[in-house]
Amino acid sequence: MRLADKVAIITGSGSGIGQATALRFAEEGAHVIVNDVNPEHGQQTVQEIQQKGGKASFFEADVTKPESVKALVDYVIKEHKKIDILFNNAGISNVGRVDEVEPDVWDKVMNVNVKGVYLGCKYVAPHMIEQQSGCIINMSSCVAEMGLAKRALYGASKGAVLSLTKSMQVDYAPYNIRVNALLPGTIYTPFVENYLKNSYDDPEEAINSIKGRQLSGDLGKPEDVANAALFLASDEAKFMMGSPLYIDGGVVFGKDA
């Protein structure tokens, strides 16, 4: 029970990586506050956790709206008196060259992927400072460390998250708060599955092409990232500070001969 009696907020945990992480954290003893803009999906995550004997509750909040995020944090403090873990997981993607990206789309992705991380940290950090302890995990991407065709906006947002993580760690280290980032490769989530179906005439061919980018020869699973998040959240990672953790099947630093 690596997270026994810990209180964890996971944004965007109604499906995919967030949901898998919520389930994993609950298995390890945490009380998980499931957050999502889709109440139905969020409640499903809570129900699955509770059916397995875990502890969870749901709070609907939009990570791009200050008053919404503050309400989420206020709720957790009122109910649990502390926040041990914040996993800023909520995010969206975009496909296209910079000249193909409309300004409103640029703003939307940046709002969710970057502002959403900032707001979560802004309202949680004061409580962690008061506690003199805490763990913040920010969702970046391996795209932050590489060029990938038609992912300029997504890469820019995730690069910002990685840079934010490193600077935050310097600021919050004196308060015994650890801040680290996850950098997944292509993870086969419902979001990716839907994207492939809607964007390619032959989704199977697209999947095989993506698999070819990774030394593993396969796509990652949400559970792969959830296990990495669990490691960062646990005391086993107490000496990791401001670090990027890659879960990418070898796509960034690997190259076939």
C-alpha positions in Angstrom: 0.0 0.0 0.0 2.4 2.6 -1.3 -0.1 5.5 -1.0 -1.9 4.5 2.2 -3.9 7.4 3.6 -2.8 9.7 0.8 -5.3 12.2 -0.8 -4.8 12.5 -4.5 -6.4 14.7 -7.1 -6.3 13.5 -10.7 -7.6 15.8 -13.4 -9.1 14.3 -16.5 -9.6 10.9 -14.8 -12.8 9.9 -16.5 -11.0 7.8 -19.1 -7.7 6.8 -20.5 -4.5 7.4 -18.6 -6.3 9.4 -15.9 -8.7 6.6 -15.2 -6.0 4.0 -15.1 -4.0 6.1 -12.7 -7.0 6.6 -10.5 -7.6 2.9 -10.3 -3.9 2.2 -9.6 -3.6 4.9 -6.9 -6.8 3.5 -5.2 -5.3 0.0 -5.2 -2.3 1.4 -3.3 -4.5 2.9 -0.6 -5.1 6.5 -1.7 -8.4 8.3 -1.5 -8.7 9.5 -5.1 -10.6 12.7 -6.1 -11.7 12.0 -9.6 -12.0 15.1 -11.7 -13.4 15.4 -15.2 -15.6 17.7 -17.3 -17.8 14.7 -18.1 -19.7 13.7 -15.0 -20.8 10.4 -16.4 -17.3 9.2 -17.2 -16.0 10.5 -13.8 -18.7 8.7 -11.9 -17.9 5.5 -13.7 -14.3 5.7 -12.6 -15.5 6.3 -9.0 -17.8 3.3 -9.2 -15.2 1.0 -10.5 -12.8 2.0 -7.7 -15.5 1.5 -5.1 -16.5 -1.8 -6.5 -12.9 -3.0 -6.0 -12.9 -1.8 -2.4 -11.1 1.5 -3.0 -11.9 5.0 -1.9 -12.9 7.7 -4.3 -15.1 10.7 -4.9 -16.0 12.8 -7.9 -15.8 16.5 -8.4 -16.7 18.1 -11.7 -14.4 21.0 -12.6 -13.1 22.7 -15.8 -9.3 23.0 -15.4 -9.2 26.1 -17.6 -11.4 28.1 -15.2 -9.9 29.6 -12.1 -13.1 29.5 -10.1 -13.8 25.9 -11.0 -10.3 24.7 -10.0 -10.4 26.7 -6.8 -13.8 25.1 -5.9 -12.3 21.6 -6.5 -9.4 22.4 -4.2 -11.6 23.9 -1.6 -13.8 20.9 -1.6 -10.9 18.5 -1.1 -9.5 20.6 1.8 -12.9 20.8 3.4 -13.5 17.0 3.1 -9.9 15.7 3.7 -8.0 18.5 5.3 -5.0 17.9 3.0 -3.8 17.2 -0.5 -0.8 14.9 -0.8 -0.8 14.3 -4.6 -1.8 16.4 -7.6 -1.7 14.8 -11.0 -2.3 17.4 -13.7 -3.3 14.9 -16.3 -6.1 16.6 -18.2 -5.1 17.4 -21.8 -6.2 17.6 -25.4 -4.4 17.3 -28.7 -4.3 18.8 -32.2 -3.0 17.8 -35.6 -1.7 20.3 -38.2 1.2 22.6 -39.2 1.3 26.0 -37.5 -0.2 27.7 -40.6 -3.1 25.2 -40.4 -3.9 25.9 -36.8 -6.6 28.5 -36.2 -6.1 31.0 -33.4 -9.1 29.7 -31.4 -7.8 26.1 -31.6 -4.4 27.3 -30.5 -6.0 29.1 -27.5 -8.1 26.0 -26.6 -5.2 23.6 -26.5 -2.9 26.0 -24.6 -5.7 26.7 -22.1 -6.3 23.0 -21.3 -2.7 21.7 -21.5 -0.8 24.6 -20.0 -3.2 26.9 -18.1 -4.9 23.8 -16.7 -1.6 22.7 -15.2 -0.9 26.3 -13.9 -4.3 26.6 -12.2 -4.1 23.2 -10.5 -0.7 24.1 -9.1 -1.7 27.6 -8.2 -4.5 26.5 -5.9 -3.0 23.3 -4.5 0.6 24.6 -3.8 -0.4 26.9 -0.9 -1.9 23.9 1.0 1.2 21.8 0.3 3.4 24.6 1.5 1.4 24.7 4.7 1.7 21.0 5.1 5.5 21.2 4.2 4.9 18.2 1.9 3.4 17.2 -1.4 3.9 15.6 -4.8 2.9 17.2 -8.1 3.0 15.3 -11.3 2.5 17.2 -14.6 1.6 15.4 -17.8 4.0 16.4 -20.6 4.8 14.2 -23.6 7.8 12.8 -25.4 6.8 15.2 -28.2 8.3 17.9 -25.9 11.7 16.5 -26.6 11.5 15.8 -30.3 10.1 17.1 -33.6 7.0 15.4 -34.9 5.1 16.2 -38.1 1.9 18.2 -37.6 2.2 18.4 -33.8 3.5 21.9 -33.5 0.8 23.1 -31.2 0.7 20.0 -29.1 4.5 19.9 -28.8 4.6 23.6 -27.8 2.0 23.0 -25.0 3.8 20.0 -23.7 7.2 21.7 -23.9 5.8 24.5 -21.8 4.6 21.9 -19.2 8.1 20.4 -19.0 9.8 23.8 -18.6 7.2 24.8 -16.0 7.9 21.6 -14.1 11.6 22.3 -13.8 11.1 25.9 -12.7 8.4 24.9 -10.2 10.7 22.4 -8.6 13.3 25.0 -7.8 10.6 27.2 -6.2 9.0 24.5 -4.1 11.9 22.3 -3.1 12.3 24.3 0.2 8.8 23.2 1.2 9.5 19.5 0.7 7.3 19.4 -2.4 8.4 17.3 -5.4 7.4 18.3 -8.9 8.0 15.9 -11.8 6.8 15.3 -15.3 5.6 12.3 -17.3 6.6 12.0 -20.9 4.6 9.2 -22.6 4.9 8.1 -26.1 1.8 7.0 -28.1 -0.5 5.4 -25.6 -3.6 3.5 -26.9 -6.3 5.3 -25.1 -10.0 5.8 -26.2 -8.9 9.3 -27.4 -6.2 7.9 -29.7 -8.5 5.2 -30.9 -11.2 7.7 -31.8 -8.6 10.0 -33.5 -7.3 7.2 -35.6 -10.8 6.2 -36.7 -11.7 9.7 -37.7 -8.5 10.8 -39.3 -7.3 7.8 -41.4 -9.0 5.8 -44.1 -7.2 2.7 -42.8 -6.8 3.0 -39.0 -5.0 -0.3 -38.8 -2.4 0.9 -41.2 -2.0 4.1 -39.1 -1.5 2.0 -36.0 1.2 -0.1 -37.6 2.9 3.1 -38.8 2.9 4.6 -35.3 4.2 1.3 -33.8 7.1 1.5 -36.2 8.3 4.7 -34.5 8.8 3.0 -31.2 11.6 0.5 -30.4 9.1 -1.6 -28.5 7.2 -2.2 -31.8 3.9 -1.6 -30.0 1.8 1.1 -28.5 1.8 1.8 -24.8 -1.2 1.1 -22.5 -2.7 3.5 -20.0 -1.6 1.2 -17.3 2.0 1.7 -18.3 1.8 5.4 -17.6 -0.3 4.8 -14.4 2.5 2.6 -13.0 5.0 5.4 -13.7 2.7 7.9 -12.0 2.5 5.6 -9.0 6.2 5.5 -8.8 6.5 9.3 -8.9 3.8 9.6 -6.3 5.3 7.1 -3.9 8.2 7.5 -1.4 10.3 5.4 -3.8 10.8 8.5 -5.9 11.7 10.8 -3.0 15.0 11.7 -4.7 13.4 12.6 -8.1 12.9 16.3 -8.4 12.2 18.3 -11.5 12.7 15.2 -13.6 11.2 14.1 -16.9 10.2 10.4 -16.8 9.9 8.8 -20.2 7.3 6.1 -20.9 7.7 6.1 -24.7 8.7 2.6 -25.9 12.1 4.1 -26.9 10.8 6.6 -29.4 12.9 9.6 -28.2 16.3 8.2 -27.7 16.1 5.0 -29.7 16.8 4.4 -33.4 16.8 1.1 -35.3 20.0 0.4 -37.2 
